[in-house]
Amino acid sequence: MTTRKRLHHGECGEDDTNGPSPKKCCAESIPSTVKEPAPYSRELPPRHPRSRTITLEEARHGTIEPVRVYADGIFDLFHNGHARQLMQAKNAFPNTYLLVGVCSDELTRQMKGLTVNSEGERYDAVRHCRYVDEVVENAPWVMTPEFLETHQIDFVAHDALPYKSSDSEDVYDWVKQQGKFVATERTEGISTSDLIARIVRDYDVYIKRNLARGYTAKELNVGFMKEKELQVRSKMHDIKERCEEKSKDLVAGFLGLFGKEGKISEFIQDQKEKIKRAFGSPVQDGGASGSGSPTPPRRESPPRNYEDRDSEESS
């Protein structure tokens, strides 16, 4: 598979004086695969100021210089919903360079609350997403025109729902008013809050699993009584499973002995067949010589009456 080098800051791979073709530039600026994670903004050299702003119509029709699209967020427990959001932002225009801003731990705790992943983990997760070209660390909660100018951002991509702040009903409103907003769709059924809710719902299951895997109660922030409770529950569960297994064995053994196709039924059926064979057809005895010829029936003498017997006795 052919791999292309990730280009930064709208580089086209040719001298601008020679007039690079849009097709060549677009192909080079949107790599099919990349071998390295996206760089941080602080790692890149300063950009040359732009002579003019790219309009929405120009961006949709395709431009020689990549359109710089910015998406921001916290990206805690980075999941497929985040990746799909960034994919939409990357594909907003034919030739897009995607910058992603990630808020710091301090700002997130102040504005929203505690995160599961640290800011370093969140930065690193985002820069390994295939759609991202550049990561802006310590991104602001509310963008300003100066921030967009510093990073030469052409458009901002986010879902269309209004996001309130302490002094605004929608922090993206001014961007929308200037026609620099690109709406993305949220992925239903997945969010960081949903993931945390799943863990909280099955809290005892995960605690027992991690205790069994060698984590200490202290590492899991579990009290002594809770630890003992979970251990007792785990033992009771094991006993229950063993009893159920024994019960299954006993039932199987009983059915194997007394069931319709069990050994006793088989024995009774076998005896019935033997009895049927024994009384079902008469057996004739063979001759003394064993030749198999039938023995003639014995002739019986006629019955004698009592008068004849008395006369014989008197004589």
C-alpha atoms as one frame of an Amber mdcrd trajectory, in Angstrom:
protein
   0.000   0.000   0.000   1.337   3.402  -0.953   1.786   5.795   1.953   2.047
   9.549   1.756   3.827  11.916   4.074   1.523  14.020   6.263   1.790  17.606
   5.052   1.338  20.536   7.414   0.045  24.069   7.069  -1.263  23.635   3.534
   2.025  22.603   1.911   1.427  21.384  -1.632   4.753  19.701  -2.291   5.560
  22.062  -5.214   6.841  25.577  -5.609   3.889  28.001  -5.575   5.480  30.029
  -8.361   5.029  27.098 -10.745   1.290  27.048 -10.076   0.552  23.614  -8.615
  -2.618  22.004  -9.906  -5.516  21.655  -7.446  -5.725  17.923  -8.121  -2.062
  17.355  -7.252  -2.308  19.504  -4.101  -5.485  17.836  -2.839  -3.989  14.389
  -3.275  -0.863  15.314  -1.365  -2.594  17.168   1.475  -5.080  14.379   2.297
  -2.955  11.270   2.914  -4.502   7.827   2.619  -2.427   6.572   5.518   0.017
   8.100   7.992   2.859   6.562   9.907   3.118   9.121  12.703   0.650  10.777
  15.078  -0.491  14.301  14.373   1.909  16.985  15.662   1.154  19.564  18.330
   0.829  23.175  17.195   3.847  24.158  19.285   6.013  21.726  17.291   5.293
  23.383  13.944   7.023  26.420  12.457   5.110  29.711  12.200   2.820  30.063
   9.206   2.969  32.851   6.667   0.025  35.262   6.924  -2.772  34.662   4.440
  -3.524  37.258   1.807  -7.290  36.625   1.915 -10.033  34.562   3.548 -11.461
  31.436   1.936 -15.210  31.661   1.445 -17.659  28.837   2.138 -18.490  28.497
  -1.561 -14.811  28.240  -2.498 -14.212  25.662   0.213 -17.093  23.503  -1.023
 -15.860  23.581  -4.617 -12.287  22.685  -3.649  -9.214  24.848  -3.157  -5.536
  24.601  -3.943  -4.597  25.435  -0.367  -6.225  23.159   2.232  -9.154  24.649
   4.140  -8.243  24.869   7.816 -11.112  23.477   9.905 -11.063  23.595  13.706
 -12.925  21.247  16.077 -12.640  21.384  19.855 -13.664  19.351  22.870 -12.574
  17.548  26.014 -12.364  14.065  24.440 -12.379  12.178  27.734 -12.449   8.380
  27.333 -11.981   8.856  23.586 -14.617   6.725  21.832 -16.158   6.119  18.414
 -18.516   9.069  18.813 -15.509  11.377  19.042 -13.879   9.700  16.033 -17.034
  10.049  13.940 -17.289  13.746  14.851 -13.711  14.319  13.677 -14.332  12.268
  10.538 -17.226  14.555   9.631 -15.088  17.628  10.239 -12.283  16.197   8.109
 -14.703  15.500   5.244 -16.476  18.864   5.437 -14.648  20.011   2.283 -12.744
  18.295  -0.531  -9.404  19.582   0.743  -9.386  19.907   4.549  -6.644  20.378
   7.117  -8.134  19.481  10.524  -6.974  21.156  13.730  -8.378  19.789  16.997
  -8.316  21.759  20.236  -8.309  19.856  23.537  -9.019  21.621  26.839  -6.651
  21.251  29.795  -7.461  19.492  33.076  -7.554  22.748  35.024 -10.002  24.435
  32.646 -12.197  21.337  32.353 -12.461  20.885  36.133 -13.354  24.558  36.473
 -16.016  24.558  33.744 -17.371  21.019  33.730 -15.853  18.736  36.348 -13.384
  15.902  36.858 -12.173  13.831  33.903 -11.180  10.158  33.843  -8.193  10.666
  31.539  -5.530  13.254  32.231  -4.908  16.022  29.720  -1.768  14.254  28.470
  -3.748  11.080  27.805  -6.484  13.041  26.059  -4.014  14.952  23.892  -2.327
  11.717  22.894  -5.595   9.906  22.119  -6.708  12.674  19.764  -3.404  12.955
  17.928  -3.568   9.230  17.119  -6.937   9.605  15.380  -6.415   9.172  11.630
  -8.492  12.237  10.698  -6.484  14.723  12.764  -3.694  16.800  11.212  -2.771
  18.984  14.189  -3.562  19.144  17.926  -3.938  22.414  19.818  -3.150  21.873
  23.500  -4.791  23.893  26.284  -7.589  24.992  23.970  -9.849  27.831  25.180
 -13.377  27.134  26.413 -14.691  30.057  24.345 -13.007  30.892  21.052 -12.166
  34.456  20.141 -11.465  36.100  16.765  -7.842  36.444  17.885  -7.589  32.668
  18.454  -8.929  31.937  14.967  -6.537  34.464  13.466  -3.526  33.053  15.342
  -4.158  29.549  13.995  -5.473  30.815  10.634  -8.719  28.895  11.070 -11.194
  29.149   8.198 -14.148  27.253   9.695 -15.229  25.762  13.014 -16.893  22.325
  13.111 -19.221  21.283  15.934 -22.738  19.942  16.417 -25.404  22.585  15.964
 -26.808  22.499  19.516 -26.200  25.744  21.445 -23.514  25.563  24.131 -24.043
  27.954  27.001 -21.409  29.697  29.060 -21.543  32.142  31.958 -21.965  35.123
  29.613 -23.380  33.584  26.432 -26.318  31.452  25.334 -24.163  29.860  22.651
 -20.372  30.132  22.513 -20.461  29.354  18.778 -23.058  31.999  17.938 -20.633
  34.627  16.680 -18.924  32.042  14.444 -22.307  31.065  13.024 -23.132  34.711
  12.381 -19.950  35.096  10.330 -20.738  32.010   8.210 -17.706  30.141   9.520
 -19.592  27.314  11.233 -19.842  23.742   9.898 -22.392  21.521  11.661 -21.579
  17.906  12.524 -23.943  15.202  13.789 -23.673  13.550  17.198 -23.535   9.753
  17.356 -26.577   8.451  19.182 -26.105   6.029  22.067 -22.485   6.848  22.862
 -20.885   9.594  24.934 -18.395   9.902  27.756 -21.281  10.335  30.205 -22.870
   7.116  28.895 -19.642   5.187  29.395 -19.280   6.447  32.960 -22.932   5.566
  33.635 -22.288   1.987  32.491 -19.353   1.665  34.869 -21.299   3.132  37.796
 -24.263   0.838  37.057 -22.051  -2.276  37.266 -19.805  -0.873  39.996 -19.739
  -4.017  42.164 -18.955  -6.235  39.176 -15.886  -4.213  38.195 -14.712  -3.889
  41.806 -14.907  -7.666  42.331 -13.157  -8.287  39.023 -10.273  -5.958  39.818
  -9.911  -7.296  43.361  -9.663 -10.787  41.870  -7.008  -9.504  39.460  -4.769
  -8.327  42.277  -5.753  -4.700  42.835  -5.883  -3.679  46.484  -8.897  -2.112
  48.134  -6.827   1.029  48.659  -5.997   1.292  44.947  -9.718   0.984  44.153
 -10.685   3.444  46.903 -12.848   0.776  48.560 -13.437   0.759  52.336 -12.767
  -2.238  54.585 -16.447  -3.118  55.064 -17.172  -2.827  51.349 -14.225  -5.062
  50.540 -15.423  -7.755  52.991 -18.966  -7.472  51.689 -17.811  -8.059  48.126
 -15.623 -10.964  49.201 -18.573 -12.635  50.983 -20.786 -12.054  47.942 -18.128
 -13.536  45.711 -17.840 -16.665  47.876 -21.608 -17.058  48.039 -21.757 -16.737
  44.282 -19.100 -19.444  43.907 -20.982 -21.750  46.298 -24.200 -21.148  44.387
 -22.526 -21.990  41.099 -21.031 -25.184  42.541 -24.414 -26.226  43.978 -26.109
 -25.571  40.654 -23.472 -27.643  38.919 -23.950 -30.493  41.415 -27.715 -30.292
  40.967 -27.313 -30.582  37.225 -25.114 -33.647  37.695 -27.645 -35.260  40.063
 -30.540 -34.616  37.714 -28.553 -35.975  34.789 -27.638 -39.076  36.806 -31.251
 -39.643  37.903 -32.543 -39.309  34.359 -29.788 -41.607  33.137 -30.981 -44.257
  35.577 -34.748 -43.781  35.848 -35.607 -41.717  32.799 -37.499 -42.870  29.740
 -34.261 -43.908  28.083 -32.437 -44.692  31.324 -30.718 -47.930  32.281 -33.620
 -49.264  34.388 -36.145 -48.610  31.636 -33.800 -50.287  29.206 -33.474 -53.314
  31.509 -37.274 -53.630  31.976 -37.852 -53.369  28.257 -35.237 -56.035  27.625
 -36.929 -58.404  30.104 -40.291 -57.795  28.463 -38.848 -58.784  25.114 -37.402
 -61.983  26.575 -40.754 -62.948  28.118 -42.531 -62.320  24.839 -40.067 -64.530
  23.007 -40.429 -67.292  25.638 -44.265 -67.494  25.559 -45.007 -66.219  22.131
 -44.383 -69.607  20.167 -44.488 -73.317  21.404 -41.287 -75.352  21.415 -41.416
 -79.098  20.331 -39.045 -81.698  21.815 -36.883 -83.647  19.484 -36.514 -87.507
  19.352 -34.149 -89.518  21.521 -31.711 -89.827  18.693 -31.724 -86.158  18.263
 -32.765 -86.534  14.639 -35.464 -83.945  15.090 -38.372 -86.262  14.153 -41.537
 -85.678  16.188 -42.459 -88.194  18.942 -45.783 -89.973  18.283 -48.481 -89.231
  20.831 -48.922 -91.794  23.648 -52.077 -93.929  23.556 -54.018 -93.821  26.766
 -56.060 -96.826  28.046 -59.761 -96.261  28.404 -61.004 -95.454  31.880 -62.000
 -98.375  34.035 -65.255 -98.324  35.979 -65.647 -99.134  39.688 -67.450-102.475
  39.121 -64.522-103.951  37.271 -62.182-102.792  40.048 -64.343-104.440  42.758
 -64.543-107.757  40.911 -60.796-107.829  40.543 -60.304-107.205  44.252 -62.709
-110.003  45.286 -60.997-112.511  43.093
